[in-house]
Amino acid sequence: MNPAVLIVDDSLTVRMDLGESFLSAGFERVLCSTLAEARDAIVAHPFDLIVLDVLLPDGNGIDFLRELRTISAMARTPVVLLSTETEIRDRVRGLKTGASDYIGKPYESSYVVGRGLELLRKSSAVSESRGATTVLVIDDSATFREELKFVLETAGYRVVAAVTGEDGLRAAVDARPDIIVVDGVLPGIDGATVIRRIRADAAVRATPCILLTASEERSGELEALDAGADAYVRKEEDSQVILARVTAVLRASAASFSGVVPPASLLGPKKILVVDENDGDLREIGAELRHEGCEVIAARSGVEALDLLSVQLVDCILLGMQNPAGTVFETCKRIKSSAEWRGIPLILHAPAEMQQAMVHGINAGADDYIVKSSDLAVLRARVRAQLRRKQFEDENRGIRERFLQKELEVVAANSARQLAETRAAFVEELERKNGELEAFSYSVSHDLRAPLRSIDGFSQLLLEDCAATLSDKGQDYLKRVRASAQRMGNLIDDLLQLSRVGRAAIHRDRIDLSAIANAVIEELRTKDPDRKVAVRVQERLLAEADPGLTRIVFDNLLGNAWKFTSKAGAARIDVEAKWEAGAATYCVRDNGAGFSMEYAESLFRPFQRLHSEADFPGTGIGLATVHRIIDRHGGRIWAESGIDRGTAFFFTLPAAKPAAR
């Protein structure tokens, strides 16, 4: 789909001129003479670009632009203002309102189209809409052009045609073709010169070029290759041969394409800021540079020039010098001291008698100086030279930045590798230390369990056998000894279980979590038959997990839910799951005491207790054990709760594979 442009101007001549130029450049265009027509067109049709006159019969274009920028769909659409109001203050007002560019009348239609294409390239609209590989054919023979165009389009290529070498160069910048096929003999500059100029322009120099010739001499091929052509084809060859050569050259260029965005083209539209107090010099220089396809902005003082630069950059500055020269030096210093402006080529333009002052201007930062004379060809050449220098600097800066980026990527990759190696070594050491600590804890806990059982057992025997001889206080002491021993025994059992979980091998089976949850609930009901708890367990909660370890998970989660709902009026526990994108999240929910979410991050640490021992006894090891089991299965666990609002524990496990049929 071709890009669409809306052209709004009350002059029929301007509308037709720009309409034909944009149509030739591959645009769909809509022409309007009033703002009312433009509003209707915008409602009916989306546009990629708008060319808008400032002075219209039914309103002001700048006010209309302000209106457009409030519409979300048009907020980023490039808008080029076109006006006879070319004073700096008018340009600044238009650009500050939101214009993408401001072009004064009279204008060059090729410049307007070129700027439009440049703006669209920046917004990626052209590259997205173009799609097909583009071939630029430059040939003055209508018969040959049409024949080759038919063959190329039949093969799926998009074809842009030009008749002369000059038109071909402009088309190369505007259309940015993927390959250029150019005749060796053309009106104006010949095909070899076209290729040389393409190769001299960093923006398009990578474009493959095929030179066509009617000559059968061997020297013709050598001249073509010397000019920079990628291939050489005689026009007498069948058009299918040319098609095959185009395909082969494109294939070779794609293999070596670097994907680097080139700098702005030397052949594209250029904006030149001319600063001079003399109206005659401004008109004369402006007329000369417009022939070069440049947009000339006239400023009568350094202050005006700085005002313009604050809202719009230009490609080159031509700074006229009059007596006294102090203000010119100050303007020069201001421009070159700005990081944003200092790269713009600045040329001093002064009478011959001010040559010494021009030397001071060079010292103030100017890039070149030109003596005012009747021969403006020198001025054009100096401007072109400075633009060429600027392009080379931009290209070299881009290369340096790419090399720097590559170096940074290498440094980042090495740092990431070293960090990964250090982290791996640290984790390995940590796991070793953790293993040693767990082994020590297991050994100590195991050795402590036998003495504690003795204390518990003998305390029980004393209470049973010597009850008659013991005082009430003695019996109370023995009961406290026995309770402490039992509590310590429970703690040791939990620590041993935590240690075993960390070291045990995981045996994954297809298990039914619903059956495990129901079995745990039955045990809880048996131990506490007087408790009335409503329990709902969702059926067929399947997972790939270790049955023994999963039982420990539900022992702890359901045990906690049973314990913490003991003071609830209508105790309730739910076990359920939900599936999203093929993954299951399981949940154990209760309506018990709950806890504050500020403790959520520390909930699964060993010995972390959120309630008093007197209200809800426990060791503080259970949730740490659950977290370790879920983590070893490759899942995760988290909780959501609120004080007196119950608690929900969520955890993930690998989903069960479908049962074999």
N, C-alpha and C positions, 0 to 999 in steps of 0.2 A: 504494500500500500504506500502510495507516494505521500510526502508531507503536504499539509494544506496551509495556505497563507491567506489571510484576510487583508485586503488593501483598501484603506479608507482615505479618500481624497476627493475634494469637490471638483478637481480639474479632470475633465474627460481625457485630455492628452496624457496626464500623469498616470491615470488608471490604466489606460490602454498600453502605454509604454512599459510600465512595471509589470502589468499582467502578462504581456507577451514574453518579457524577459524571464519571469518566474516560471511560466509554462515551459519555455525552452530548457530551463534547468531541472525539469521533472516535477514541478509542484502542481498540485491542484489549487486553483485560486478562485476566490470570491471577491468581487469588486463592489464597493459601496461608495456613494457620494455624500451620505449624511450619517450622523451618529444614530439616528433612528433606525436606518437600514442596518447599521453595524450591530445594534442590539438584537435585532431580529435574527441576523445571521449567526450570532454567537449562541443564541438559544437553539437554533436548528442544526448547528454544525460545530464539531470540535476543531480547533485550529492549533497548529504547531508554532505558527509565527504570525505576528500582526505588524503591518506597516501602517502607521497612523499619522495623518496630517494634523498639525496643531490648530490651524485656523479653519473652522468648518462653518457652514451656514447656520446650523442649529446648535452650536455650542463649541466649547474649547476642548481640543484633544487631550490636554494635560488633565483637565477635570475628568474626562472619560477614562483616562489611564488610572487615575486615583480610584475611580469606581471599579475598574477591572480588578485591581489588586485586592479588593475586599471580597471578591468571588473566589472561593477555594479552588475551583477548577481552573481559574485563570491566574492564580497568584504567581505561578512560576513560568507562565508562557512568555517567551521573548517578545518584547515590543520595541519596534524601531520608530522613533518619532522623526517626522519629515517636515521641515518648516523653512519658510523664508526668514524667520526670526533667528538669526545666527549669532546674536550677541552672546558673550560669555555668560551673562546673567540668565539669559533664556535657556541656554544649554544646562547650566547648573540646576535651574529650577526643574527642568524636565527630567534630568538624571536623578535628582533627589526624590522626585515623585515616584520613581520606580522604572523608568525607561531603561532598556538594555543598551540602547545606543541612540544617538541624536545626530541626524544627517541634515545638513543645510541644503537649501535649493539655491542655485541649480545643482543638480546631482548627476552622477554617472550611473546609469541603470545597472551596469556590470558591478559597480561598487556596492550598490544596495543589495543585489542578489548575493554577492560574495559575503557581505557581512551577515546576511540572513543565514546562509549556509554555515558560516563559522559559529554563529550563535547556536544553531541547531546541533552542530557537532559537539559543542560543549555540553548540551543537555541530552546527548545520545539519541535524539529523535531520528536523525538521518540513518545512523547505523542500524537502529532497530527496524526502521521501515524498509530499508533497502533489501536486505536479505541475500539476494542472488549476487554472484561474483560479477563485478563490473569491468567491462572492457571499453577503453577509450580508443576509437578509431579516428585517426586524423588523415584525411585524404581529400583532395579537391575534385576527384572523379565521382560524380553522383552515382553512376552506374556501379562502379566497384564498391562504393560505400554500402549501397543498398544490398548488393549481392552478399558481401561479407557479413553485414548486419543480419540478414536472413539466416545464414548458416550458423552464426554465433547464437542468435536467439533460439533457434531450433534446438541447439545443444544445451539450452538452459542458462545462457549468460545474459546479463543485462548490458545493453550497448548504449554508449554515449558517443555522438559523432561531432566532429569539428572539421571545417573546410580548410582553414589556414593554420600555420604554425602558431601564430599569436593566439588565435581562438583556442587552439589545442592546449597551450600552456595554461590559459585561464580555466579551461574545463578540467585540467588535471588537478588544479587547486580546489575548484568548487566541488567536483564529483568524487575526488580521491579514489580513482579507479584502482582495481587490483592489478591491471596490466594495461600497457599502452601499445597500440599497433599504429605506426606512423610511416607515411610515405616519404621516400627520400627526397623527392622533388615537390615543392609546395610553393604557392604564392607567398611572397614575403620571405621569412626565414625558412631554411630547408629542414628536412627531417633530422639530419645529423646535429644541427644547431639546437633543435628542440630537445634532443636527448642530452646534449651537453648542458643545457640550462636546467633540465630536470635533475641531472647528477650534481649540479652546483647548489641545489636547493635542499637543505637538510630535511625539510618537511616532506618531500616527495622523492628524494633520491633513491630510496629503496624500492620504488615501483619498477617492476620488470618492464623492459622496452624491447619491442621487435621492430626492426627497420625493414621496410619494403622497398624494393628497387626494381627497375626494369632492366638494369644493366646485367650482363652476363660476365663481366670482367671480374677476375679474382681480386683486383684492387678494391672493388666496391665493397666486398665483404670485410676486407682489412680496415677500410675507412669506417665502416659501420661499427665494428668491434672497438676501434680506437676511440670512437665518439662515446662509447659506453653502452652500446646496445647489448642485450643479452642473447639475441638471436638475429639472424639475417635470412630473409625469405624473398625470393624473386616473385614479382607480381604475376608472372606467367604461370606460376604453380597453381594447381587446382585449389579452390578455396578450402577443401577438406584437409589439404596439407597444412594450410595456415592454421586451421582449427586445431590440428594435431600438435603443431608447434606451440600454439597458445596454451594448450593443456599441459604440455611437457614443461614449459617455462614456469607456469603457475605451480606445478607440482614441485619443481626444484626450489622455487622461491619460498614455498610454504615450509619446506624442510629446514630452511635456514632463517626463517622469520623469528625475530627476537621478541616480538610483542611489546616493543618500547614505543611509547607515545612520542611522536616527533615534535620539534618546536614549530612555531607558526611559520607559514610559508613566505618566502620572499616575493612570490608571485601573487599572493593574496592581497585583499584590501588593506591599505595602510592608512593610519590616521596621523597626520602631521600637524603639530601645533606651531604656528608661526607667530612670533611675538615681535611687533614693530609698531612704532608710533606713526609711521608714514603710511597713510592710506593707499597711496600710489604703489608703494613697494608691496603692501599686503595683497592688492589686487593682482599685480603682475606675477608675484611668486605663486599665489593661489592658482591662477590660470595655468601656469606652467606645470605645477605638480599634479593638477587634476588630470592633465593629459597622461600622466603616469599611472592613473587609476587610484590616486590618493584622495582621501577626504581631508581638506585643509580647514583647520580651525584657526580663526584670526583672533588674536588678543592684542590689545593696545598697550598693555603694561605687564610688568612682572606680577603685580598683585592679581590681575585677572588670570594670568597663567597658573598661578598657585591655586586660585579658587577652582579652576577647572580640574587640575590634577587631583584635588582632594576628593572629587567624585568620579573621575574617569581617567584611566591611564591612556597614554598615546604611544605610538611607535617611534616617533622622533620629534625633537624640539629644535626649531630654527630660531635663534635668539638674535634679533637685530640690535645693533649698538649705535647709539647717538651720543653726542656730548651733553652732559657729562656721563661717564661710563660707570660711576659708582653703583647706581641702582641695578645695572645689569650684572655686575660682579656679585652683588648681594643675592639676586635671584638665582644666579648660577650656584652659589654656595648653598642656598636653601635647598635646591633640587638635589644636589649631589650629597648633601648631608642626610637625606632621607633614605632609609633602607628600601622603601617601596619604590622610590623614583630614581635612585642613583644609577640603575642599569639602563635607563632610557638614554639613547644617544643624544647629545646636546651639541649643536653646531652654532658657533658665533658667526654673524653676518654683518660686516661693517665696512665703511669706506676705507680706501687705501691709506689715507692719512692717519687712521687709527690703528695701524698695524701694531704698534707697541702696546696699545691697550688690549689688543686681541691676545698678545702674549700673556698679559696679566690675566686675561680671561681663561686661558689654558691652565694657568697656575691655579685658578680658582676652581677648576674641575671640568671645564669644557673638554669635549672629545676632539673637536676639530674647529677650524675657522675658515671662512671664505670671504674674499674681498668682493664687495659689491661691484658688479659690472653689468654691462648690457648683455653679456653672454651667460644665459641661465643654464646652458647645457652643463657647465661645470658644477653648478649648484645641484642639478639633478644627479650627476655622477657621484658627488660627495654624499648626498643623502642615501643613494643606493649602497655606497661603500659602507656607510655607518650601519645601515640596516643589515647588510651582510655580516659585518663584524659582530653585531648584536646576536644574530642568529647562531653564528659559530660559538659565541660565548655561552648562549643558552644550551646549545647542543653539548658542549664540553661540560657545562655544569650538570646537565642531566646524566652524562656518562660518569662523572665523579660521584654523583649522588647514588647511581646504581651500584658502582663499585663499593661505596661506603655501606650501602644497604646489604650487599653481599657479605662484606666483612662483618657487619653486625650480626647477620644471620649465622655466619660461621662461629663467631664468638658465643652467640646465644646457644647454638647447638652444642658446642664444647662445654659450656657452663652447665647446660641441662644434663649432658652425659656425665660430667663430673659429679653433679648433684645427685643424679640417679645412682652412680656407683657408691658415693658416700652414704646415701640413704640406705642402699642395699646392705652395705657393710654394717651400718648402725643397727638396722633391723635384725640382721643375722646375730650380731653381738647381743642385742636386747633379747632376742628369742633364746639365745644360749643362757643368758643370765636368768631369764624368766623360768626356763626349764630347771636350772639349778635351784632357784628359789622354790618352785613348785615341788621339786623332789624333796627339798629340805622340809617344807611345810607338811608334805604328805607323811614323811618319816616321823616328824615330831608329833603330828596329830595322831598318827597310828599308835605311837608309843604312849601317848597320854590317855588314850581311850581305855586301856586295861585298868590303870590305877583309878580312873574316875568311876568305872563300873564297880570296882571293889568298894570305893567309898559309898556309892549309891546302895550297893547290896548289903554291906555291913550296917549301914544306917537303917535300912529297912528291917534287918534282923534284930537290931537293938530295940527298935520301936515295937516289934512283935513279941520278942522274948522277955524283954526287961521292962515292959510297960508298967508293971505293978510297982517296981522299985524306983522308977524315975519320977521326978517331980514334973509338974506341968511345964515349968520353965525348961527342964532338961529335954522333955519331949519336943517342945517348940524349937529348941536349938537343933535337935536332930532333924526335924522336918526342914528347917532352913538349910542345913548342910546337904540334905538329900536333894532339895529343890535346886540348889546351886550346882550340885554335881550333874543333875539331869540337864540343866540349862547349858552347862559347859559341854556335856556330851552331845547335845543337839548341835551346838556350834561346831564341835569337832567333826560331827557327821557331815554337816553342810560344807565345811572346808574340804573334807576328803572328797565329797561329791564334786565340788568346784575344781579340785585338782584333777580328778579322774576325767571330767569333761574336757579339760584342756589337753589331756594326753591321749584320750581314747580315739581309736580309729572310727570313722563314720561309715556306716553301712547303709546305703540308700536303698529304700524299697518303696514300692507304691503302697501308701498307707491311707487309711480312712481316719482323719482327725476327729470326725464326729464320734466314732466308736471309742477312741481314746478319751475324749472329753466326757462322754457318758459314763465310762468306767470310773473316772476320777470322781465325778459327782456322786455315784453310788457309794463309793468309799466314804466320802464326806458325810453323806446322809446316815451311813451305818455308825460312824463315830459320834455323830451328833443328831440322834433321831428326833429330838424335840424341836430342832430348828425347822422353821417353815420358810423355804426359799423357792421362789418361782424361777425355774431354769428352762431356757429354750436353747436347744442346740440345733443349728441348721444341718440338714441331712447332706450326706455325700460330700463332705469337705475333704477332697483328695489332695495329696501332695507327694513329692519324692523326697523322703527324709528318713533319718535313722529312727526306728520305732522306739527304742529305749530312751534316747535323748529327748525325743518329742514328748514322751510320757513325763519326763522331768519338767519340761516347759509347762505342760498343763497342770501338773501337780502344784507348781509354784503359783501360776497365774490364777487358777481356779481356787487354790487354797487361800490366796490373798483376798480374792473376791468374796469368798465365803466368810472369811474373818472380818473384813472391813464393812460387810453389810449386817453385822450382828446387831447393830443399834438402829438399823433402818426400820421404819414402820412396816413397810411391805417390801421385803428384800427381793431383789430380782437380779438374775445373771443371764446374759445372752452370749452365745458363741455363734459367730456368723462370718461370712466372707463376701467380698465383692470382687468382680473381675473387670479389669480395664486393659484393653489392648492385649488380651491373652494372658495377663499376669494377675495373680490372686493376692489379695491383702486380707489376712485373717484378723479377727477382732474378738477379744474377751472383754465384755462390758458389764459394769455393775452400777448400782445406785447407792453405793456406800459413802464412807466418810470423805473420800477424795483428798486432794492436796493442792497446794498452790503451784501454778506452772513455773514460778521462779526457781523451783527445785528440779525442773524437768531434765536439765542437762546432767545433773549429778545423781539422778535416780538410779542408774545402773552401776554405780560404783560400790565396791564391797563395803559393808558395815554402814551403808547410808540408811538412816532411819528418819521417817517423816512424822512418826507418831510416838507417843510415850510408851514405854515398855509396860506400864501398868494397864493402859487401855488396850493395847494391841501387842502382845508379846511376839517376839521373833528375833532372828539372829542378824538380819540385814545382809545375808549372803544370797538369798534366793533369786532376786532380780539380776544380780551380777552373773549368776549361773545361767539364767535364761538368756541374757545378752550374749554370753560366750557361745551357747549352743546355736542360737540364731546366726551369729556372726560366722561360725564355722560351717554353717550350711550355705553361706554366701548371701544371706538375707539381711534384713535390718529390722529393728524394733524401736517403737517410740510410744509415747503415752500422751493422752489428752485428759485433763481433769480440772476440777475446781473444788474448793472447800465445800463440803456437804452437797456436792453435785455429782458424786460418783466418779468413776475412772474408766477409761477405755484404753486397753493396750492393743496396739496394732503391730503386726509383724508379717514379714513376707518369707515365703519358702518357694523353692522351685516347683512349678506346676506339675502335676502328675501327667505322664504321657498317656495317650488313649490306650485303653486295654485292647490287646490283640484279639481280632475276631477269629 
